[in-house]
């Protein structure tokens, strides 16, 4: 007979987390959760020995622990999607492995979602313990999300979130390679709540989010969930075309009734500006076409190499 599904699954993408994931699992295992909990650790191809640490934790776990091994690094959001597919709980919490989210906040978040009548609850922080450039990038990402996604105004999209199994199942129906979990969630439900929690400094090491990773995440949001960039390209083309017509009329009038305009430098500047705009528009269209090509050719969202289960009922 199979074990009853727990009330809560906690999905943790693990990347360079060998020094912290043990403390996180120990703290989570000691929580008193209505309906019980399980922990799903998704190893995302990090260069350290995180996989061995996770498997060792599964062997000694006092709660059900599932270790899912990705064959290579696919990114945090792709790892979260894999975690959703292996989670069995009626509610699912996602959190990082760096201990910046205190494990004791998990119960508050779980209760806020299941007792508050929400399908999803996002957390937010009074004070964020991130580098200034990371905070600036988060604000920019939030501003862009306000414009491109059907997001409640002012909602902070945080990786420490709780969602119902219904939302997680609907989200995992997406099979494309370019994943932005929050964009998928917002396509499923608007029954969203918020909860203020504490945010701690990193216990070990540095953030795994580099500028390149943040740009890739921003592109996944901007180009996979909105056609607004294409409309911007169309508007930019219309505006520059209109300015070109006005400039042509001015040149004709000046040539017929005055002196022919001079200044090859200004002409070169205009040509370079228009050429740059054309390349920008082509780049936006090309990015859409390239992503469509990779999606049609079934570029994998994440390849699972192995699954290890431990703890009671494993």
C-alpha positions in Angstrom: 0.0 0.0 0.0 1.4 3.4 -1.0 2.0 6.0 1.7 -0.6 8.8 2.0 0.3 12.0 0.3 1.7 14.7 2.8 0.0 18.0 3.4 3.1 19.9 2.3 6.0 19.4 -0.1 9.1 21.6 0.1 10.9 21.9 -3.2 14.5 23.0 -3.0 16.7 23.5 -6.1 20.3 22.7 -5.1 23.3 24.3 -6.7 26.6 24.7 -4.9 24.6 24.0 -1.7 26.8 21.3 -0.1 27.7 23.5 2.9 24.1 24.6 3.7 21.6 22.0 2.4 22.2 19.7 5.4 21.3 22.4 7.9 18.3 23.3 5.9 17.0 19.7 5.7 17.6 19.2 9.5 15.7 22.4 10.3 12.8 21.5 8.0 12.6 18.0 9.4 12.0 19.3 12.8 8.9 21.4 11.8 5.4 20.4 13.0 3.3 20.7 9.8 -0.4 19.8 9.7 -0.7 16.8 7.4 3.1 16.1 7.4 5.7 17.2 5.0 8.2 15.9 2.5 11.3 17.5 1.0 12.2 17.3 -2.7 15.8 18.2 -3.4 16.6 18.9 -7.1 20.3 18.7 -7.8 20.9 21.0 -10.8 24.3 19.9 -11.9 26.5 22.0 -9.7 30.3 21.5 -9.7 30.5 20.8 -5.9 29.6 17.6 -4.1 26.0 18.6 -3.5 24.6 15.4 -5.0 26.5 13.2 -2.6 25.4 15.3 0.3 21.8 15.2 -0.7 21.9 11.4 -1.1 23.5 11.0 2.3 20.7 13.2 3.8 18.1 10.9 2.2 19.6 7.9 3.9 19.3 9.4 7.4 16.2 11.5 6.9 13.4 11.5 9.5 10.9 12.7 7.0 10.4 11.6 3.4 13.1 13.0 1.2 13.3 12.7 -2.6 16.6 13.6 -4.4 16.2 14.3 -8.1 19.4 14.5 -10.2 19.5 16.6 -13.3 21.9 15.4 -15.9 23.4 18.9 -16.2 22.7 22.5 -15.1 19.4 23.8 -16.4 18.7 26.7 -14.1 16.7 27.4 -11.0 13.3 27.7 -12.6 13.7 24.5 -14.6 14.8 22.8 -11.4 11.6 24.0 -9.7 9.5 22.6 -12.5 11.2 19.2 -12.0 10.5 19.5 -8.3 6.8 20.2 -8.9 6.6 17.0 -11.0 8.0 14.9 -8.1 6.1 16.6 -5.3 3.1 14.8 -3.8 1.8 17.4 -1.3 -1.5 19.2 -1.4 0.6 22.4 -1.1 4.1 23.1 -2.3 6.6 25.6 -1.0 9.7 26.5 -3.1 12.7 27.9 -1.3 16.5 28.3 -1.9 19.2 26.2 -0.3 21.2 29.2 1.0 19.3 29.6 4.4 18.4 33.2 3.6 14.8 32.2 4.2 14.4 31.0 7.8 13.0 27.5 7.8 10.6 28.4 10.7 8.8 30.8 8.3 7.7 27.7 6.3 4.8 26.9 8.7 3.5 30.5 8.6 3.6 30.5 4.8 1.9 27.1 4.5 -0.9 28.2 6.9 -1.3 31.5 5.1 -2.0 29.7 1.8 -4.2 26.8 2.9 -6.1 28.8 5.6 -6.3 32.1 3.8 -8.3 30.9 0.8 -5.4 31.5 -1.6 -4.0 29.4 -4.5 -0.6 31.1 -4.2 1.1 33.2 -1.5 4.2 35.1 -2.3 6.5 36.4 0.5 8.1 39.8 0.7 10.8 41.3 2.9 11.0 44.5 4.9 14.8 44.4 4.4 16.6 42.3 1.7 20.0 40.9 2.5 21.2 41.0 -1.1 23.9 43.0 -2.9 22.8 46.4 -4.1 23.1 45.4 -7.8 20.9 42.4 -7.1 18.3 44.5 -5.4 18.4 47.0 -8.3 17.9 44.1 -10.8 15.0 42.8 -8.8 13.3 46.2 -8.9 13.8 46.4 -12.6 12.5 42.9 -13.1 9.4 43.8 -11.0 8.8 47.0 -13.1 9.1 45.0 -16.3 6.7 42.3 -15.0 4.2 45.0 -14.1 4.2 46.0 -17.8 4.4 42.6 -19.5 2.6 40.2 -17.2 -0.9 40.2 -15.8 0.5 40.8 -12.4 -1.3 42.5 -9.5 0.4 45.9 -9.1 3.0 45.9 -6.4 3.2 42.2 -6.0 6.8 41.1 -5.3 7.7 37.9 -7.2 9.8 35.9 -4.8 11.2 32.4 -5.0 10.0 31.7 -1.5 6.4 31.0 -2.3 3.6 28.5 -1.6 1.1 27.2 -4.1 -1.6 24.6 -4.3 -1.1 21.3 -6.0 -3.7 22.4 -8.6 -1.6 25.4 -9.6 1.6 23.3 -9.7 -0.1 20.7 -11.9 -1.3 23.4 -14.3 2.1 25.0 -14.4 3.9 21.8 -15.2 1.7 21.3 -18.3 4.2 23.8 -19.9 6.9 21.8 -21.6 8.9 24.5 -23.3 12.6 25.0 -22.5 12.4 28.7 -21.5 10.8 28.6 -18.0 9.7 31.5 -15.9 7.7 30.0 -13.1 6.1 33.2 -11.9 4.8 34.0 -15.4 3.3 30.5 -15.6 1.6 30.9 -12.2 0.1 34.2 -13.2 -1.4 32.5 -16.3 -3.2 30.0 -14.0 -4.6 32.0 -11.1 -5.2 35.5 -9.6 -6.1 34.2 -6.1 -2.8 35.4 -4.8 -1.9 36.5 -1.3 1.3 38.0 0.3 3.1 37.4 3.6 6.0 39.4 5.1 8.9 37.2 6.3 12.4 37.7 7.5 15.4 37.6 5.1 18.8 36.6 6.4 22.3 37.1 5.0 23.8 34.1 3.2 25.2 31.5 5.5 27.9 30.4 3.1 29.4 31.5 -0.2 28.0 33.9 -2.8 24.9 34.2 -4.8 24.7 31.8 -7.8 22.8 34.5 -9.7 25.3 36.2 -12.0 24.4 39.2 -14.3 24.2 36.8 -17.2 21.7 34.5 -15.4 19.6 37.5 -14.4 19.5 38.7 -18.1 18.5 35.2 -19.3 15.7 35.1 -16.7 14.5 38.6 -17.8 14.5 37.5 -21.4 12.5 34.4 -20.5 9.9 36.6 -18.9 9.9 39.3 -21.5 9.8 37.1 -24.6 7.9 34.0 -23.5 4.9 35.6 -21.9 4.3 38.8 -23.9 4.3 40.2 -27.5 4.8 43.7 -26.1 8.5 43.8 -27.3 7.2 43.1 -30.9 4.7 45.9 -30.5 7.5 48.1 -29.3 9.5 47.3 -32.4 6.5 48.1 -34.6 5.9 51.4 -32.8 9.6 52.3 -33.0 9.5 51.6 -36.8 6.4 53.8 -37.2 7.9 56.7 -35.2 11.2 56.6 -37.1 9.4 56.3 -40.4 7.2 59.3 -39.5 10.3 61.3 -38.6 11.9 60.3 -41.8 9.0 61.6 -43.9 9.0 64.9 -42.0 12.7 65.2 -42.6 12.2 64.5 -46.3 9.6 67.2 -46.5 11.9 69.7 -44.8 14.7 68.9 -47.2 12.4 69.3 -50.2 11.0 72.6 -49.0 14.5 73.9 -48.2 15.8 72.8 -51.6 12.9 74.4 -53.5 12.6 77.7 -51.6 16.0 78.2 -49.9 19.5 76.8 -49.9 20.1 73.0 -50.1 20.9 71.7 -46.6 24.5 70.9 -45.7 26.1 68.6 -43.2 27.2 65.1 -44.1 27.9 64.4 -40.4 24.2 64.8 -39.6 23.2 62.5 -42.5 25.7 59.8 -41.2 24.3 60.1 -37.7 20.8 59.7 -39.0 21.7 56.6 -41.1 23.5 55.0 -38.1 20.5 55.7 -35.9 18.1 54.2 -38.3 20.4 51.2 -38.9 20.7 50.6 -35.2 16.9 50.7 -34.8 16.5 48.2 -37.7 19.0 45.8 -36.1 17.2 46.1 -32.8 13.9 45.2 -34.4 15.5 42.3 -36.3 17.1 41.1 -33.1 13.8 41.1 -31.2 12.0 39.2 -34.0 15.0 36.9 -34.3 14.9 36.1 -30.6 11.2 35.1 -30.8 11.9 33.0 -33.9 14.9 31.3 -32.3 13.0 30.5 -29.1 10.2 29.1 -31.2 12.7 27.0 -33.2 14.2 25.5 -30.0 10.8 24.8 -28.6 9.5 23.1 -31.7 12.7 21.0 -31.8 11.9 19.9 -28.1 15.0 21.3 -26.4 14.7 19.6 -23.0 13.4 21.6 -20.0 15.4 19.3 -17.7 16.6 15.8 -18.0 16.3 13.6 -14.9 19.2 11.2 -14.5 18.2 9.5 -11.3 15.7 9.7 -8.4 16.7 8.7 -4.8 14.1 8.4 -2.1 14.7 8.1 1.6 13.1 8.6 5.0 9.9 7.0 6.4 8.0 5.0 3.8 10.7 5.2 1.2 
